[in-house]
């Protein structure tokens, strides 16, 4: 990996526009909110007029700062070039995150890999070295080796890389393996492009684990809880069971609050010390029993008495699986992490309000 040394503490994006791909997604909408709150000019990349109008409505108070680029194909060089006009920085979050796929190559591997490399090629082609930095959202999935099991005592850091490659994702019958392969393949391609092509811009890579937290108000399509993102659905499923149900087993027991992750993205864009660096942004570990315990203690008793499984109160997975070290993100990006109880309760209280409002309107 290349290291550029910049004397300034922060890059200057004043009066510049920041391009955000994946803008209508769970994380992307929070990143846009954080950028707008800090008075950045933002160009949001969306795939349709419908999503453009949704985000324009959500962020209507920022209409002078927010513009849009409709890019139907994130792998289209020409569409991305047009989107990058007058852009100085890019936050690339668009990448498939679903296990409901049939063709792993066409639906996971190619979009992840070609989306990332095309973003970088298009940025490198822009005149006058106008692109200063690209922040790429990778994943904790690109850091650990799931084939080794829980790995108690292992601490994952930025120096860890998944051993999966394209062939592993293309040949497997397991969508989880294909997804993890897509993340590491795309990230490695970004580092390779930087090393071989030596563009005028630098990059920063963010690797988040499970991402929880409230939605940007109004950003979920039709406020339909069926459209809830994968990670938050884990919490909502526990909140929507019955008292006699079992607490489901925990998968991927490391997490971060989406609001902290959004700040990490913005800080990775502007901090000079983030140049060509990789960041693990994790608040630590969690387990599903902990979610159930928090909900039973913090959500209204009338609701929890019916819907929250009891499980084995107080039992934790501590010491039974790998852990994470995000000290680099704390030091360089200045991130402080929200506690898990607040994240869980903020989300579930919001979802209960959405559920109640839809019932009232029926």
Secondary structure in CASP SS format (residue, H / E / C, confidence):
PFRMAT SS
TARGET T0000
AUTHOR 0000-0000-0000
METHOD secondary structure of the structure
MODEL  1
X C 1.00
X C 1.00
X C 1.00
X C 1.00
X C 1.00
X C 1.00
X C 1.00
X C 1.00
X C 1.00
X E 1.00
X C 1.00
X C 1.00
X C 1.00
X C 1.00
X C 1.00
X C 1.00
X E 1.00
X E 1.00
X E 1.00
X E 1.00
X E 1.00
X C 1.00
X C 1.00
X C 1.00
X C 1.00
X H 1.00
X H 1.00
X H 1.00
X H 1.00
X H 1.00
X H 1.00
X H 1.00
X H 1.00
X H 1.00
X H 1.00
X H 1.00
X H 1.00
X C 1.00
X C 1.00
X C 1.00
X E 1.00
X E 1.00
X E 1.00
X E 1.00
X E 1.00
X E 1.00
X C 1.00
X C 1.00
X H 1.00
X H 1.00
X H 1.00
X H 1.00
X H 1.00
X H 1.00
X H 1.00
X H 1.00
X H 1.00
X H 1.00
X C 1.00
X H 1.00
X H 1.00
X H 1.00
X C 1.00
X C 1.00
X C 1.00
X E 1.00
X E 1.00
X E 1.00
X E 1.00
X E 1.00
X C 1.00
X C 1.00
X C 1.00
X C 1.00
X C 1.00
X C 1.00
X H 1.00
X H 1.00
X H 1.00
X H 1.00
X H 1.00
X H 1.00
X H 1.00
X C 1.00
X C 1.00
X C 1.00
X E 1.00
X E 1.00
X E 1.00
X E 1.00
X E 1.00
X E 1.00
X C 1.00
X C 1.00
X C 1.00
X C 1.00
X C 1.00
X C 1.00
X C 1.00
X C 1.00
X C 1.00
X C 1.00
X C 1.00
X H 1.00
X H 1.00
X H 1.00
X H 1.00
X H 1.00
X H 1.00
X H 1.00
X H 1.00
X H 1.00
X H 1.00
X H 1.00
X H 1.00
X H 1.00
X H 1.00
X H 1.00
X H 1.00
X H 1.00
X H 1.00
X H 1.00
X H 1.00
X H 1.00
X H 1.00
X C 1.00
X H 1.00
X H 1.00
X H 1.00
X C 1.00
X C 1.00
X C 1.00
X E 1.00
X E 1.00
X E 1.00
X E 1.00
X E 1.00
X C 1.00
X C 1.00
X H 1.00
X H 1.00
X H 1.00
X C 1.00
X C 1.00
X C 1.00
X H 1.00
X H 1.00
X H 1.00
X C 1.00
X C 1.00
X C 1.00
X C 1.00
X C 1.00
X C 1.00
X E 1.00
X E 1.00
X C 1.00
X C 1.00
X C 1.00
X C 1.00
X C 1.00
X C 1.00
X C 1.00
X C 1.00
X C 1.00
X H 1.00
X H 1.00
X H 1.00
X H 1.00
X H 1.00
X H 1.00
X C 1.00
X C 1.00
X C 1.00
X H 1.00
X H 1.00
X H 1.00
X H 1.00
X H 1.00
X H 1.00
X H 1.00
X H 1.00
X H 1.00
X H 1.00
X H 1.00
X H 1.00
X H 1.00
X H 1.00
X H 1.00
X H 1.00
X H 1.00
X H 1.00
X H 1.00
X H 1.00
X H 1.00
X H 1.00
X H 1.00
X C 1.00
X C 1.00
X C 1.00
X C 1.00
X E 1.00
X E 1.00
X E 1.00
X E 1.00
X E 1.00
X E 1.00
X E 1.00
X C 1.00
X E 1.00
X E 1.00
X E 1.00
X C 1.00
X C 1.00
X C 1.00
X C 1.00
X C 1.00
X C 1.00
X C 1.00
X C 1.00
X H 1.00
X H 1.00
X H 1.00
X C 1.00
X H 1.00
X H 1.00
X H 1.00
X C 1.00
X C 1.00
X H 1.00
X H 1.00
X H 1.00
X H 1.00
X H 1.00
X H 1.00
X H 1.00
X H 1.00
X H 1.00
X H 1.00
X C 1.00
X C 1.00
X C 1.00
X C 1.00
X C 1.00
X C 1.00
X C 1.00
X C 1.00
X C 1.00
X C 1.00
X C 1.00
X C 1.00
X C 1.00
X C 1.00
X E 1.00
X E 1.00
X E 1.00
X E 1.00
X H 1.00
X H 1.00
X H 1.00
X H 1.00
X H 1.00
X H 1.00
X H 1.00
X H 1.00
X H 1.00
X H 1.00
X H 1.00
X H 1.00
X H 1.00
X E 1.00
X H 1.00
X H 1.00
X H 1.00
X C 1.00
X C 1.00
X E 1.00
X E 1.00
X E 1.00
X E 1.00
X E 1.00
X C 1.00
X C 1.00
X E 1.00
X E 1.00
X C 1.00
X C 1.00
X H 1.00
X H 1.00
X H 1.00
X H 1.00
X H 1.00
X H 1.00
X H 1.00
X H 1.00
X H 1.00
X H 1.00
X H 1.00
X C 1.00
X C 1.00
X H 1.00
X H 1.00
X H 1.00
X H 1.00
X H 1.00
X H 1.00
X H 1.00
X C 1.00
X C 1.00
X C 1.00
X C 1.00
X C 1.00
X C 1.00
X C 1.00
X C 1.00
X C 1.00
X C 1.00
X C 1.00
X C 1.00
X C 1.00
X C 1.00
X C 1.00
X E 1.00
X E 1.00
X C 1.00
X C 1.00
X H 1.00
X H 1.00
X H 1.00
X H 1.00
X H 1.00
X H 1.00
X H 1.00
X C 1.00
X C 1.00
X C 1.00
X C 1.00
X C 1.00
X C 1.00
X H 1.00
X H 1.00
X H 1.00
X H 1.00
X H 1.00
X H 1.00
X H 1.00
X H 1.00
X H 1.00
X H 1.00
X H 1.00
X H 1.00
X H 1.00
X H 1.00
X H 1.00
X H 1.00
X H 1.00
X H 1.00
X H 1.00
X H 1.00
X H 1.00
X H 1.00
X C 1.00
END
